[in-house]
């Protein structure tokens, strides 16, 4: 190495990373870079940019987990190069995925838990798509067998997460959504029956409506459909969107009948990365039995080394989240999940009492484990004129680092603005106390500095129904 080059290399080795050549230039944004970065420089500069994101632990809008035990991170690192879809090359990983399916079938009271069929997904959104496709295929087969047309399928649901709007659009299904109305924030039996006909491929109750946190009454809806079938012969399947409640009700409301104990429930989907406590990137769909998943939806692929039945929209996928899910199942068991979620419910109840104590708000849902998820939802009391809107309050709370979303309800309640806090396992009572103190400080600030112009729904960005 030339002498003059040795000196420059020595300077690079001992200089501060921020005085080096790589970090002294603008990062590529629109043109692919020509040269290389040192690995430590590339890591540092990306780390620094991510530092400008919000603190995920203070994001009280998201249902997704923002904390995991260190053992989970170890498992995910071990599986960083494991392609979940390649079941021939990674048979033990495939076995663990299969175990998760059977454990969930048992958790959700499948009469065929040891022989049921299910699939992992990248989240409950993909799982919903898979369940919806299976329902459409089953309905179409029944219609064809009866010599009836198959060109106008529809589905009936309450105020749902956007995935069902996507499903309806992508798979050409009419979405018949029950709008909210005064005194009714969830789909009820009468409104459901008014929209059901022989072209209804499925009814989708939500176990944890994203707008409020409350459970829709699956058993009541199922009973109404039983009566409809006895009177008209029209048989309609139920898929339960249990994105949140599927990992809550079995542990904290075990007597609530919403799952495969109801024969009309043909499939259930849930997010493992929500109250399943796994890191981001895993969802599940379980069918009541193998007959509910039409065989012509399953692809058999062999080019990765063996015959593999596949029913997923995504193909190559990381295995780490599946291993993390299984870790949580065996690490916690029923008792552990009940303790973790029980603590969240206790924090939600305390938080609801504190927020109610301000005297400004009407609590719409207080995190009751018998009727919903660990969340608190509120609106301004009727006739209250505090000098600010909930949009203003949400915006000002960001100054303290908190994301507490404000958003309108649907239907005839679209003028009603609500605010919601999700209490995940990492939202401790201590953090909730800090939130309440910051909320009091924010209310005081807005009272002393009234807003001359108020924020609108269009101006508030980042509300997360996920």
ZIZISUL-V681081 format. One record per residue. N is the residue number from 1. SS is DSSP state (@ for helix, = for strand, . for the rest). D_FIRST is the distance of its C-alpha to the first C-alpha in Angstrom with 1 decimal. Layout:
BEGIN
N&SS&D_FIRST, N&SS&D_FIRST
END
This chain:
BEGIN
1&.&0.0, 2&.&3.8, 3&@&6.4, 4&@&8.5, 5&@&6.6, 6&@&6.6, 7&@&10.3, 8&@&11.1, 9&@&10.1, 10&@&12.2, 11&@&14.9, 12&@&15.1, 13&@&15.5, 14&@&18.2, 15&.&19.9, 16&.&23.1, 17&@&22.9, 18&@&25.2, 19&@&22.9, 20&.&20.0, 21&.&19.4, 22&@&21.3, 23&@&24.4, 24&@&24.5, 25&.&25.8, 26&.&29.0, 27&.&29.1, 28&.&30.0, 29&.&33.8, 30&.&35.1, 31&.&32.3, 32&.&30.0, 33&.&26.5, 34&.&23.8, 35&.&20.6, 36&.&19.9, 37&.&20.6, 38&.&19.2, 39&@&22.2, 40&@&23.1, 41&@&23.3, 42&@&25.4, 43&@&27.6, 44&@&28.1, 45&@&29.0, 46&@&31.5, 47&@&32.9, 48&@&33.5, 49&@&35.4, 50&@&37.5, 51&.&38.4, 52&.&40.6, 53&.&42.8, 54&.&46.0, 55&.&46.4, 56&@&47.7, 57&@&49.9, 58&@&51.8, 59&=&52.3, 60&.&56.0, 61&.&56.4, 62&.&54.4, 63&.&56.0, 64&.&52.6, 65&.&51.2, 66&.&48.7, 67&.&48.3, 68&.&47.7, 69&.&47.6, 70&@&44.2, 71&@&45.2, 72&@&45.6, 73&@&42.0, 74&@&41.0, 75&@&43.1, 76&@&41.7, 77&@&38.1, 78&@&39.2, 79&.&40.7, 80&.&37.9, 81&.&37.4, 82&.&41.1, 83&=&43.0, 84&.&46.6, 85&.&48.1, 86&.&46.9, 87&.&49.7, 88&.&49.4, 89&.&45.8, 90&.&46.5, 91&@&50.1, 92&@&50.1, 93&@&48.8, 94&@&51.6, 95&@&54.1, 96&@&53.1, 97&@&53.6, 98&@&57.0, 99&@&58.0, 100&@&57.3, 101&@&59.7, 102&@&62.4, 103&@&62.0, 104&@&62.4, 105&@&65.4, 106&@&67.0, 107&@&66.1, 108&.&67.8, 109&.&70.8, 110&.&70.5, 111&.&73.4, 112&.&71.0, 113&.&67.9, 114&.&67.0, 115&.&67.5, 116&.&66.5, 117&=&63.8, 118&=&61.1, 119&=&57.6, 120&=&54.6, 121&=&53.2, 122&.&50.5, 123&.&53.2, 124&@&57.0, 125&@&56.8, 126&@&55.7, 127&@&58.3, 128&@&61.0, 129&@&60.2, 130&@&60.5, 131&@&63.8, 132&@&65.2, 133&@&64.4, 134&@&66.2, 135&@&69.2, 136&@&69.4, 137&@&69.3, 138&@&72.0, 139&@&74.2, 140&@&73.9, 141&@&74.9, 142&@&78.0, 143&@&78.9, 144&@&78.6, 145&@&80.7, 146&.&83.4, 147&.&83.3, 148&.&82.1, 149&.&79.6, 150&.&75.9, 151&.&74.9, 152&.&75.3, 153&.&73.6, 154&=&73.3, 155&=&72.1, 156&=&73.5, 157&=&71.5, 158&.&71.6, 159&.&69.0, 160&.&66.0, 161&.&62.2, 162&@&60.8, 163&@&59.8, 164&@&63.5, 165&@&63.6, 166&@&60.6, 167&@&62.2, 168&@&65.4, 169&@&63.7, 170&@&61.4, 171&.&64.1, 172&.&67.0, 173&.&69.1, 174&=&71.3, 175&=&70.4, 176&=&73.5, 177&=&72.3, 178&.&74.9, 179&.&74.3, 180&.&74.8, 181&=&78.1, 182&.&79.9, 183&.&80.4, 184&=&78.2, 185&.&74.5, 186&.&74.1, 187&.&75.5, 188&.&79.0, 189&@&81.2, 190&@&83.5, 191&@&80.8, 192&@&79.0, 193&@&82.2, 194&.&82.9, 195&.&79.7, 196&.&79.9, 197&.&81.4, 198&.&81.1, 199&.&77.9, 200&=&76.1, 201&=&73.3, 202&=&72.6, 203&=&73.2, 204&=&70.1, 205&.&70.9, 206&=&68.0, 207&=&67.7, 208&.&66.2, 209&.&66.7, 210&.&63.6, 211&.&65.7, 212&.&67.7, 213&.&66.5, 214&=&69.9, 215&=&70.6, 216&.&72.8, 217&.&75.8, 218&@&74.9, 219&@&78.0, 220&@&80.4, 221&@&78.7, 222&@&79.0, 223&@&82.6, 224&@&83.4, 225&@&81.9, 226&@&84.0, 227&@&87.1, 228&@&86.0, 229&@&85.6, 230&@&89.0, 231&@&90.7, 232&@&88.9, 233&.&87.1, 234&.&83.8, 235&.&81.0, 236&.&77.8, 237&.&74.8, 238&=&72.9, 239&=&69.1, 240&=&68.2, 241&=&65.1, 242&.&64.2, 243&.&60.8, 244&.&61.3, 245&@&64.7, 246&@&63.9, 247&@&61.9, 248&.&64.3, 249&@&67.9, 250&@&67.7, 251&@&66.8, 252&@&68.5, 253&.&71.5, 254&.&72.1, 255&.&75.7, 256&.&74.8, 257&.&75.5, 258&.&72.9, 259&.&71.2, 260&.&72.3, 261&.&75.5, 262&.&76.7, 263&.&77.3, 264&.&76.7, 265&=&73.0, 266&=&71.2, 267&=&67.5, 268&=&65.5, 269&=&62.0, 270&=&60.0, 271&=&56.6, 272&.&54.8, 273&.&52.4, 274&.&55.3, 275&.&57.7, 276&.&56.5, 277&.&53.7, 278&.&50.8, 279&.&47.7, 280&.&47.7, 281&.&48.1, 282&.&51.1, 283&=&54.8, 284&=&57.6, 285&=&60.7, 286&=&63.4, 287&=&66.5, 288&.&69.8, 289&.&69.8, 290&@&68.2, 291&@&71.1, 292&@&69.9, 293&.&66.7, 294&.&67.7, 295&@&66.1, 296&@&65.3, 297&@&62.8, 298&.&60.7, 299&=&58.1, 300&=&57.3, 301&=&53.8, 302&.&52.5, 303&.&49.1, 304&.&47.2, 305&.&48.8, 306&.&52.5, 307&.&55.4, 308&=&54.7, 309&=&57.4, 310&=&55.7, 311&.&57.4, 312&.&54.8, 313&.&53.7, 314&.&50.1, 315&.&48.5, 316&.&45.1, 317&.&45.0, 318&=&43.2, 319&.&45.2, 320&@&44.2, 321&@&47.1, 322&@&49.6, 323&@&48.4, 324&@&48.6, 325&@&52.2, 326&@&53.2, 327&@&51.7, 328&@&53.9, 329&@&57.0, 330&@&56.8, 331&@&55.4, 332&@&58.2, 333&@&61.1, 334&@&64.2, 335&@&64.6, 336&@&61.1, 337&@&61.1, 338&@&64.5, 339&@&63.2, 340&@&60.1, 341&@&62.1, 342&@&65.1, 343&@&63.0, 344&@&62.0, 345&@&65.6, 346&@&66.7, 347&@&64.1, 348&@&65.3, 349&@&68.9, 350&@&68.1, 351&@&66.2, 352&@&69.1, 353&@&71.5, 354&@&69.4, 355&@&68.9, 356&@&72.6, 357&.&73.3, 358&.&72.0, 359&.&75.2, 360&.&73.6, 361&=&72.6, 362&=&74.4, 363&=&72.7, 364&=&72.7, 365&=&71.0, 366&.&70.5, 367&.&68.4, 368&.&71.3, 369&.&70.0, 370&.&73.2, 371&.&72.8, 372&=&69.1, 373&.&65.5, 374&.&64.2, 375&=&64.2, 376&=&66.2, 377&=&67.4, 378&=&69.4, 379&=&70.8, 380&=&72.5, 381&.&76.1, 382&.&78.6, 383&.&79.8, 384&.&76.9, 385&.&75.6, 386&.&72.9, 387&.&71.4, 388&.&68.4, 389&.&67.7, 390&@&65.7, 391&@&63.1, 392&@&62.8, 393&@&62.7, 394&@&59.9, 395&@&57.9, 396&@&58.4, 397&@&57.5, 398&@&54.0, 399&@&53.6, 400&@&53.8, 401&.&51.3, 402&.&54.1, 403&=&54.6, 404&.&58.4, 405&.&59.3, 406&=&62.5, 407&=&63.9, 408&=&67.2, 409&.&69.2, 410&.&70.6, 411&@&73.9, 412&@&76.7, 413&@&74.5, 414&.&71.9, 415&.&72.9, 416&.&72.3, 417&=&68.9, 418&=&67.6, 419&=&64.7, 420&=&63.2, 421&=&61.2, 422&=&59.7, 423&.&59.7, 424&.&57.0, 425&.&56.2, 426&.&53.7, 427&.&56.2, 428&.&57.7, 429&@&60.8, 430&@&58.8, 431&@&56.8, 432&@&60.1, 433&@&61.5, 434&@&58.7, 435&@&59.3, 436&@&63.0, 437&@&62.3, 438&@&59.9, 439&@&62.6, 440&@&65.2, 441&@&63.0, 442&@&62.3, 443&@&66.0, 444&@&66.9, 445&@&64.4, 446&@&65.8, 447&@&69.3, 448&@&68.6, 449&.&66.7, 450&.&68.6, 451&.&66.8, 452&.&68.2, 453&.&66.7, 454&.&66.1, 455&.&63.2, 456&.&64.3, 457&.&63.2, 458&.&61.3, 459&.&59.3, 460&.&58.3, 461&.&55.3, 462&.&53.7, 463&.&56.8, 464&.&55.8, 465&.&58.5, 466&.&56.1
END
